[in-house]
Amino acid sequence: MKLKLSALLAFLLPIVAFAEDTLDSGDTAWMMVSTAFVLLMTPAGLALFYGGMTRSKNVLNTYAMVMGAFVVAFVVWILAGYSIAFGTSENETIQNVFGGFNHIMLNGIAWTDLSGTYPTYVFIAFQGTFAAIAVAIASGSVIGRMKFSTWMIIVVLWGLVVYAPITHMVWGGDGAYLFDAGALDFAGGTVVHMNGGLAGLILAILLGKRVGYNSVAMKPYSILLTAVGASLLWFGWYGFNGGSAFGANAIAGLAVMTTTVATAVAGITWMLLEWIIFKKPTLLGIASGIIAGLVAITPAAGFVSVGGAFVLGIVGAIIAFFGIIKLKKIFGYDDSLDAFAIHFLAGLWGALAVAFLALDDKDLLWDGPLKESGDRLGQFWVQLESVLIVGAWTLVGTIIVFYIASALTGGARVDEDTEQQGLDETIHGEKVNNA
């Protein structure tokens, strides 16, 4: 009996010590729930949102592109992505853009370690869901014409070459270039949405237009699925933005409120734009406006007032709307599901606007000229530098990744017969029942 009791105490002591540290059960619970919310956004929300907009012969491929991206990207994040993003390097120059390899396979991180007031493992899982959705966003631009094998390799390489270094530069802490410069990105306007949206456009241009683009009607499979996907994305976004306060606190409450306001007014704005210009308010338009509003508020959710959220949502929807109906036609690119307009353009707007819309409250701002001296113009230049560096890194990195993946798979694009027949049957051997 004594032996069993001593063994039990030996087992419980680390847990008791862990619990008596700075662990906060409320923060821990909120961050675990937020992680689950963000996870829901990709294999459910984004997959349905994209799947409903694609043609019936590519619905399952679209879902597989998104779900496949999530599972592969998350594993890559655990293997090396987290280390590159949040690890440390002894070389100061390298530390500016690259975290290092000291946490490969989470080496050196114990289950009892804390990130502030909750377990480090929860932080890693939370950030892993961001890494997964960022690359999944890019899939929307190349639906219907990319080899699945090429896409899987792109997911692996892009997570290491593009996403992780950008995450480090913006969120990597002391020594990381954009973090030290004072760039503000509350929940991923640059890291996730600009990054994923621009990568999608680059891949679409490199891959070429779909067969029949602009000459054949490419009707969406189910706008209802897209609307359900948008609703699930909105639900999950409370974890995305609210969880980025890293605790069950007042800033999380602010982020939840501003996220709701910006999203609602963006949905209204898109609806009214269609009503005025095309005389018909569409469900697809309302759903698209909702996502544009969510993206626009993301970099600013924990920094702005309700009034700022109104401005971000309204203007974000207008920019994304005209990006689809005007910019796309002017430049003639084939972004299958408009990832660039909704994610990059709305994210760019939010990332720049935060300099002028953020509350001048030192309790909210973590760094930068606005926090230090109330200098909004100085903060704008920091924000501009941030979006330019992220854009340049995404551009060069995505091109490199594309050509490597293409070489490894004998070309990135499916042949014309495969494209005409549809990728569901030809690649996956599956078919939607009523397709």
C-alpha positions as CSV (number, residue, x, y, z in Angstrom):
1,M,0.0,0.0,0.0
2,K,2.8,2.4,0.9
3,L,4.5,1.6,-2.4
4,K,1.4,2.4,-4.4
5,L,0.9,5.6,-2.5
6,S,4.4,6.8,-3.1
7,A,4.1,5.9,-6.8
8,L,0.8,7.9,-6.9
9,L,2.5,10.9,-5.2
10,A,5.4,10.7,-7.6
11,F,2.9,10.9,-10.5
12,L,0.8,13.7,-9.1
13,L,3.6,16.1,-7.8
14,P,4.6,17.4,-11.3
15,I,0.9,18.0,-12.0
16,V,0.4,19.9,-8.7
17,A,3.6,21.9,-9.3
18,F,2.4,22.7,-12.8
19,A,-1.0,23.8,-11.6
20,E,0.5,26.0,-8.8
21,D,2.7,27.8,-11.3
22,T,1.2,30.7,-13.3
23,L,-1.4,28.5,-15.0
24,D,-4.8,30.1,-15.3
25,S,-7.6,27.6,-15.9
26,G,-9.8,30.2,-17.6
27,D,-7.1,31.3,-20.1
28,T,-6.3,27.6,-20.7
29,A,-9.9,26.7,-21.4
30,W,-10.4,29.7,-23.7
31,M,-7.2,28.9,-25.7
32,M,-8.2,25.3,-26.1
33,V,-11.7,26.2,-27.2
34,S,-10.2,28.8,-29.6
35,T,-7.9,26.2,-31.1
36,A,-10.9,24.0,-31.8
37,F,-12.8,27.0,-33.3
38,V,-9.9,27.7,-35.7
39,L,-9.6,24.1,-36.6
40,L,-13.2,24.1,-37.6
41,M,-12.6,26.9,-40.0
42,T,-10.5,24.9,-42.5
43,P,-11.8,21.3,-43.0
44,A,-15.4,22.5,-42.5
45,G,-15.8,26.2,-43.1
46,L,-13.3,26.9,-45.8
47,A,-13.8,23.6,-47.5
48,L,-17.6,24.1,-47.7
49,F,-17.1,27.8,-48.7
50,Y,-14.8,26.8,-51.6
51,G,-16.6,23.6,-52.4
52,G,-19.9,25.3,-53.0
53,M,-18.4,27.8,-55.4
54,T,-16.6,25.3,-57.6
55,R,-18.1,23.2,-60.5
56,S,-19.8,19.9,-59.6
57,K,-17.1,17.8,-61.2
58,N,-14.5,19.3,-58.9
59,V,-16.3,19.5,-55.6
60,L,-14.6,16.6,-53.9
61,N,-11.2,17.6,-55.3
62,T,-11.8,21.1,-53.8
63,Y,-12.6,19.6,-50.4
64,A,-9.6,17.3,-50.6
65,M,-7.3,20.2,-51.5
66,V,-8.4,22.1,-48.4
67,M,-8.6,19.1,-46.0
68,G,-5.3,17.7,-47.4
69,A,-3.7,21.1,-46.9
70,F,-4.8,21.2,-43.3
71,V,-3.6,17.8,-42.2
72,V,-0.2,18.1,-44.0
73,A,0.4,21.7,-43.0
74,F,-0.3,20.9,-39.3
75,V,2.2,18.0,-39.3
76,V,4.8,20.2,-41.1
77,W,4.2,22.8,-38.4
78,I,5.0,20.3,-35.6
79,L,8.0,18.8,-37.4
80,A,9.8,22.1,-38.2
81,G,7.4,25.1,-38.8
82,Y,7.0,26.0,-35.2
83,S,10.7,26.0,-34.6
84,I,11.4,28.2,-37.6
85,A,8.6,30.6,-36.5
86,F,9.2,30.8,-32.8
87,G,12.6,29.2,-32.2
88,T,15.7,31.2,-31.5
89,S,19.0,31.5,-33.3
90,E,22.3,32.7,-31.8
91,N,23.1,34.6,-35.0
92,E,21.3,38.0,-34.7
93,T,21.1,38.5,-38.5
94,I,19.5,35.1,-39.0
95,Q,17.1,35.8,-36.1
96,N,15.7,38.7,-38.0
97,V,14.0,36.4,-40.4
98,F,14.4,32.9,-39.2
99,G,13.8,31.3,-35.7
100,G,16.1,28.4,-36.0
101,F,16.0,24.6,-35.5
102,N,16.2,24.3,-31.8
103,H,12.6,23.1,-31.5
104,I,12.4,20.6,-34.3
105,M,9.7,18.0,-33.4
106,L,9.1,20.2,-30.4
107,N,12.4,19.3,-29.0
108,G,13.1,21.1,-25.7
109,I,9.5,21.8,-24.9
110,A,8.0,19.9,-22.0
111,W,4.3,19.3,-21.4
112,T,4.5,21.3,-18.2
113,D,5.9,24.4,-20.0
114,L,3.7,27.5,-20.1
115,S,3.2,30.2,-22.6
116,G,2.1,33.0,-20.4
117,T,-0.8,31.6,-18.4
118,Y,-1.6,28.5,-20.4
119,P,0.4,25.4,-21.7
120,T,2.9,25.9,-24.5
121,Y,1.5,22.9,-26.2
122,V,-1.9,24.7,-26.5
123,F,-0.1,27.7,-28.0
124,I,1.7,25.5,-30.5
125,A,-1.6,23.8,-31.5
126,F,-3.3,27.1,-31.8
127,Q,-0.7,28.5,-34.1
128,G,-0.6,25.3,-36.1
129,T,-4.2,25.9,-37.1
130,F,-3.2,29.3,-38.4
131,A,-0.4,27.7,-40.5
132,A,-2.8,25.2,-41.9
133,I,-5.5,27.7,-43.0
134,A,-3.0,30.1,-44.5
135,V,-1.9,27.6,-47.2
136,A,-5.5,26.2,-47.6
137,I,-6.6,29.7,-48.6
138,A,-4.3,29.7,-51.5
139,S,-5.9,26.5,-52.9
140,G,-9.0,28.5,-53.9
141,S,-7.1,30.2,-56.7
142,V,-6.0,27.0,-58.5
143,I,-9.1,24.8,-58.1
144,G,-9.9,22.7,-61.1
145,R,-6.5,22.5,-62.8
146,M,-3.7,21.6,-60.4
147,K,-2.3,18.1,-59.8
148,F,-3.1,16.9,-56.3
149,S,0.4,15.5,-55.9
150,T,1.9,18.9,-56.8
151,W,-0.4,20.6,-54.3
152,M,0.7,18.4,-51.5
153,I,4.3,19.1,-52.1
154,I,3.6,22.8,-52.3
155,V,1.9,22.6,-48.9
156,V,5.0,21.1,-47.3
157,L,7.5,23.5,-48.9
158,W,5.4,26.6,-48.6
159,G,4.8,26.0,-44.9
160,L,8.6,26.0,-44.3
161,V,9.9,28.4,-46.9
162,V,7.1,31.1,-46.8
163,Y,4.7,30.8,-43.9
164,A,7.1,30.0,-41.0
165,P,9.7,32.8,-41.7
166,I,6.9,35.4,-42.2
167,T,5.3,34.3,-38.9
168,H,8.7,34.7,-37.3
169,M,9.3,38.2,-38.7
170,V,5.9,39.5,-37.6
171,W,5.2,37.5,-34.3
172,G,8.5,35.9,-33.4
173,G,9.3,38.2,-30.5
174,D,12.5,40.1,-29.7
175,G,15.1,39.9,-32.5
176,A,12.5,39.3,-35.3
177,Y,12.6,42.1,-37.8
178,L,9.0,43.3,-38.2
179,F,8.2,42.6,-34.6
180,D,11.1,44.8,-33.4
181,A,10.0,47.5,-35.9
182,G,6.6,47.6,-34.1
183,A,4.4,46.2,-36.9
184,L,0.9,45.5,-35.6
185,D,-1.0,42.4,-36.8
186,F,-3.4,41.3,-34.1
187,A,-4.5,37.9,-35.6
188,G,-2.9,37.4,-39.0
189,G,-3.9,40.1,-41.6
190,T,-0.4,39.9,-43.1
191,V,0.8,36.5,-41.7
192,V,-2.3,34.5,-42.9
193,H,-4.6,36.4,-45.3
194,M,-2.3,38.6,-47.3
195,N,0.2,35.7,-47.4
196,G,-2.3,33.1,-48.5
197,G,-4.2,35.4,-50.9
198,L,-1.1,36.5,-52.7
199,A,0.3,33.0,-52.9
200,G,-3.0,31.9,-54.5
201,L,-2.7,34.6,-57.2
202,I,0.9,33.7,-57.9
203,L,0.1,30.1,-58.3
204,A,-2.9,30.8,-60.5
205,I,-0.8,33.0,-62.8
206,L,2.0,30.4,-63.0
207,L,-0.5,27.6,-63.6
208,G,-2.4,29.4,-66.3
209,K,-6.2,29.8,-66.9
210,R,-8.7,27.1,-66.8
211,V,-9.8,25.6,-70.1
212,G,-12.8,27.6,-71.3
213,Y,-12.3,30.5,-68.9
214,N,-14.3,33.5,-70.0
215,S,-16.0,31.4,-72.8
216,V,-17.7,28.6,-70.9
217,A,-20.2,29.1,-68.0
218,M,-18.6,27.8,-64.8
219,K,-21.6,27.6,-62.5
220,P,-21.1,27.0,-58.7
221,Y,-22.1,23.6,-57.4
222,S,-24.1,24.8,-54.4
223,I,-24.3,28.4,-53.2
224,L,-26.1,27.0,-50.1
225,L,-22.9,25.1,-49.2
226,T,-20.9,28.2,-49.6
227,A,-23.3,30.1,-47.3
228,V,-23.0,27.4,-44.7
229,G,-19.2,27.5,-45.1
230,A,-19.2,31.3,-44.5
231,S,-21.3,30.8,-41.4
232,L,-18.9,28.2,-40.0
233,L,-15.9,30.5,-40.8
234,W,-17.6,33.3,-38.9
235,F,-18.2,31.0,-36.0
236,G,-14.5,29.8,-36.0
237,W,-13.2,33.4,-36.4
238,Y,-14.1,34.1,-32.8
239,G,-11.3,31.7,-31.9
240,F,-9.1,33.2,-34.6
241,N,-9.4,36.7,-33.4
242,G,-10.6,36.3,-29.8
243,G,-8.0,33.6,-29.2
244,S,-5.3,36.0,-30.4
245,A,-5.7,37.9,-27.1
246,F,-4.1,34.7,-25.6
247,G,-6.4,34.6,-22.6
248,A,-10.0,35.0,-21.4
249,N,-9.6,38.8,-20.9
250,A,-11.0,42.2,-21.9
251,I,-9.0,42.3,-25.1
252,A,-10.5,39.0,-26.2
253,G,-13.9,40.6,-25.5
254,L,-13.0,43.6,-27.6
255,A,-11.9,41.4,-30.5
256,V,-15.1,39.4,-30.4
257,M,-17.2,42.6,-30.5
258,T,-15.2,44.3,-33.3
259,T,-15.1,41.0,-35.3
260,T,-18.9,40.8,-35.1
261,V,-19.5,44.4,-36.1
262,A,-17.1,44.5,-39.0
263,T,-18.4,41.2,-40.4
264,A,-22.0,42.2,-40.2
265,V,-21.5,45.6,-41.9
266,A,-19.4,44.1,-44.6
267,G,-22.1,41.6,-45.4
268,I,-24.6,44.5,-45.6
269,T,-22.2,46.5,-47.8
270,W,-21.7,43.8,-50.3
271,M,-25.4,43.1,-50.5
272,L,-26.2,46.8,-51.1
273,L,-23.4,47.1,-53.8
274,E,-25.0,44.2,-55.7
275,W,-28.5,45.6,-55.2
276,I,-27.4,49.0,-56.6
277,I,-25.2,47.8,-59.4
278,F,-26.8,44.5,-60.5
279,K,-30.3,45.0,-59.1
280,K,-30.2,41.7,-57.3
281,P,-28.7,41.0,-53.9
282,T,-27.3,37.5,-54.0
283,L,-26.7,35.0,-51.2
284,L,-23.2,34.4,-52.6
285,G,-22.6,38.1,-52.4
286,I,-23.6,38.3,-48.7
287,A,-21.4,35.3,-47.9
288,S,-18.5,36.9,-49.8
289,G,-19.0,40.2,-47.9
290,I,-19.0,38.3,-44.6
291,I,-15.6,36.8,-45.4
292,A,-14.2,40.1,-46.6
293,G,-15.3,41.7,-43.3
294,L,-13.7,39.0,-41.3
295,V,-10.4,39.3,-43.1
296,A,-10.4,43.2,-42.9
297,I,-10.9,43.2,-39.1
298,T,-8.3,40.4,-38.4
299,P,-5.2,42.5,-38.2
300,A,-6.9,45.1,-36.0
301,A,-9.5,43.3,-34.0
302,G,-7.9,43.9,-30.6
303,F,-6.7,47.4,-31.4
304,V,-9.8,49.3,-32.6
305,S,-13.1,50.6,-31.3
306,V,-16.5,49.7,-32.5
307,G,-16.4,52.7,-34.8
308,G,-13.2,51.6,-36.3
309,A,-14.7,48.1,-36.9
310,F,-17.5,49.8,-38.9
311,V,-15.0,51.5,-41.1
312,L,-12.8,48.4,-41.6
313,G,-15.8,46.2,-42.5
314,I,-17.4,48.7,-44.9
315,V,-14.3,49.6,-46.8
316,G,-12.9,46.1,-46.7
317,A,-16.1,44.8,-48.5
318,I,-15.9,47.6,-51.1
319,I,-12.3,46.9,-51.9
320,A,-12.8,43.1,-52.2
321,F,-16.0,43.6,-54.3
322,F,-14.3,45.8,-56.8
323,G,-11.2,43.6,-56.8
324,I,-13.5,40.8,-58.1
325,I,-15.6,42.7,-60.6
326,K,-13.0,45.2,-61.9
327,L,-9.4,44.3,-61.0
328,K,-9.8,40.7,-62.1
329,K,-11.1,41.8,-65.5
330,I,-8.5,44.5,-66.0
331,F,-5.5,42.1,-65.5
332,G,-7.2,39.0,-66.8
333,Y,-6.0,36.5,-64.3
334,D,-8.0,33.4,-63.4
335,D,-8.3,33.2,-59.7
336,S,-10.8,30.4,-59.5
337,L,-12.5,31.3,-56.2
338,D,-11.3,34.9,-55.7
339,A,-8.9,34.2,-52.9
340,F,-6.7,37.2,-53.9
341,A,-9.5,39.8,-53.8
342,I,-11.1,38.7,-50.6
343,H,-8.0,37.6,-48.6
344,F,-5.2,39.7,-49.9
345,L,-6.9,43.0,-50.7
346,A,-9.1,43.1,-47.6
347,G,-6.2,41.9,-45.5
348,L,-4.0,44.7,-47.0
349,W,-6.6,47.3,-46.2
350,G,-6.9,46.1,-42.6
351,A,-3.1,46.0,-42.1
352,L,-2.6,49.6,-43.3
353,A,-5.7,51.1,-41.8
354,V,-4.9,49.9,-38.3
355,A,-2.3,52.7,-38.1
356,F,-5.1,55.3,-38.2
357,L,-8.0,53.4,-36.6
358,A,-6.3,51.8,-33.6
359,L,-7.1,53.3,-30.3
360,D,-4.3,55.3,-28.7
361,D,-4.3,53.1,-25.7
362,K,-1.0,51.7,-24.4
363,D,-2.8,48.8,-22.7
364,L,-3.9,47.6,-26.1
365,L,-0.9,48.2,-28.4
366,W,2.1,46.0,-27.9
367,D,4.7,48.1,-29.7
368,G,5.4,50.6,-32.4
369,P,5.4,54.4,-32.9
370,L,1.7,54.7,-32.0
371,K,2.3,53.1,-28.6
372,E,5.6,54.9,-28.0
373,S,4.7,58.4,-29.0
374,G,1.2,58.5,-30.5
375,D,2.8,58.9,-34.0
376,R,0.1,57.5,-36.4
377,L,2.0,58.5,-39.5
378,G,5.1,56.7,-38.2
379,Q,3.0,53.7,-37.4
380,F,1.6,53.8,-41.0
381,W,5.2,53.6,-42.4
382,V,5.9,50.6,-40.2
383,Q,2.7,49.0,-41.4
384,L,3.6,49.7,-45.1
385,E,7.1,48.3,-44.6
386,S,5.4,45.2,-43.1
387,V,3.1,44.6,-46.0
388,L,5.8,45.2,-48.6
389,I,8.2,42.7,-46.9
390,V,5.5,40.1,-46.5
391,G,4.4,40.6,-50.1
392,A,8.0,40.3,-51.5
393,W,8.8,37.2,-49.4
394,T,5.5,35.6,-50.4
395,L,6.1,36.4,-54.1
396,V,9.7,35.1,-54.3
397,G,9.1,32.1,-52.0
398,T,5.9,31.0,-53.7
399,I,7.6,31.1,-57.1
400,I,10.5,29.0,-55.9
401,V,8.2,26.5,-54.2
402,F,6.0,26.2,-57.3
403,Y,8.9,25.3,-59.6
404,I,10.4,22.8,-57.2
405,A,7.0,21.0,-56.7
406,S,6.3,21.2,-60.5
407,A,9.7,19.6,-61.2
408,L,9.1,16.8,-58.7
409,T,5.7,15.9,-60.1
410,G,6.4,16.3,-63.8
411,G,4.5,19.5,-64.2
412,A,1.9,21.1,-61.9
413,R,-1.1,21.1,-64.2
414,V,-3.4,18.3,-65.1
415,D,-3.8,17.5,-68.8
416,E,-6.7,18.9,-70.7
417,D,-8.7,15.7,-70.8
418,T,-8.5,15.3,-67.1
419,E,-9.6,18.9,-66.6
420,Q,-12.5,18.5,-68.9
421,Q,-13.7,15.3,-67.3
422,G,-13.3,16.7,-63.8
423,L,-10.8,16.1,-61.0
424,D,-13.2,14.2,-58.7
425,E,-13.2,11.1,-60.8
426,T,-9.9,11.3,-62.6
427,I,-7.7,12.0,-59.5
428,H,-9.7,10.7,-56.6
429,G,-11.9,8.1,-58.2
430,E,-15.0,9.6,-56.5
431,K,-18.1,11.4,-57.6
432,V,-20.7,13.5,-55.9
433,N,-24.0,11.6,-56.2
434,N,-25.9,14.1,-58.2
435,A,-23.0,15.5,-60.2
